[in-house]
Amino acid sequence: MAPIDQDRLWTVAEVAEHMRVSNMTVYRLIKSGDLPAIRVGKNYRIRGKELADYIDASFKRVASEARDVADEAR
């Protein structure tokens, strides 16, 4: 995955392509408040820093869940 330019404003389509998910998934993340975005006219823009933070938090959450499952298996 290419580094994220944290100063740039990303479109929903760019975020979706970067994360390899659908545009609808990005809209759901925005609507749920998991991925902060700003509204520009009828469109959303996501700060690169917010995208990087979301991805980092997701990795940490998955790693924590994997540890919990491994602990339960013992």
C-alpha positions as CSV (number, residue, x, y, z in Angstrom):
1,M,0.0,0.0,0.0
2,A,1.4,3.4,-1.0
3,P,2.0,6.0,1.8
4,I,-0.9,8.3,2.5
5,D,-0.3,12.0,1.9
6,Q,-1.7,13.3,5.2
7,D,-2.2,16.9,4.0
8,R,-4.3,16.0,1.0
9,L,-8.1,15.8,0.8
10,W,-9.2,12.5,-0.7
11,T,-12.5,11.8,-2.6
12,V,-14.7,8.9,-1.6
13,A,-13.7,7.1,-4.8
14,E,-10.0,7.5,-4.0
15,V,-10.4,6.2,-0.5
16,A,-12.4,3.3,-1.8
17,E,-9.7,2.5,-4.3
18,H,-6.9,2.8,-1.8
19,M,-8.7,0.5,0.7
20,R,-9.9,-1.8,-2.1
21,V,-13.6,-1.5,-0.9
22,S,-16.7,-0.1,-2.6
23,N,-17.7,3.5,-2.5
24,M,-20.7,2.5,-0.5
25,T,-18.5,1.0,2.2
26,V,-16.7,4.4,2.5
27,Y,-20.1,6.2,2.7
28,R,-21.1,3.8,5.5
29,L,-17.9,4.5,7.4
30,I,-18.6,8.2,7.1
31,K,-22.2,7.9,8.1
32,S,-21.3,5.8,11.2
33,G,-18.7,8.4,12.3
34,D,-15.9,5.8,12.0
35,L,-14.2,7.8,9.2
36,P,-14.4,11.6,9.7
37,A,-15.2,13.6,6.5
38,I,-16.1,17.1,5.5
39,R,-18.8,18.0,3.0
40,V,-17.8,20.1,0.0
41,G,-21.0,20.9,-1.9
42,K,-22.7,17.5,-2.5
43,N,-19.5,15.6,-2.1
44,Y,-17.4,14.3,0.8
45,R,-13.7,14.8,1.3
46,I,-11.5,12.8,3.8
47,R,-8.3,14.2,5.2
48,G,-5.3,12.0,4.6
49,K,-4.5,12.1,8.3
50,E,-8.0,10.8,9.2
51,L,-7.7,8.0,6.6
52,A,-4.3,7.0,8.0
53,D,-5.6,7.1,11.6
54,Y,-8.6,5.0,10.6
55,I,-6.4,2.4,9.0
56,D,-3.9,2.3,11.9
57,A,-6.8,1.9,14.4
58,S,-8.3,-0.9,12.3
59,F,-4.9,-2.8,12.3
60,K,-4.6,-2.4,16.1
61,R,-8.2,-3.5,16.6
62,V,-7.7,-6.7,14.5
63,A,-4.4,-7.5,16.2
64,S,-6.1,-7.1,19.6
65,E,-9.0,-9.4,18.6
66,A,-6.6,-12.0,17.3
67,R,-4.7,-12.0,20.7
68,D,-8.0,-12.4,22.5
69,V,-9.0,-15.4,20.4
70,A,-5.6,-17.0,21.0
71,D,-5.9,-16.4,24.7
72,E,-9.4,-18.0,24.8
73,A,-8.0,-21.0,22.9
74,R,-5.5,-21.7,25.7
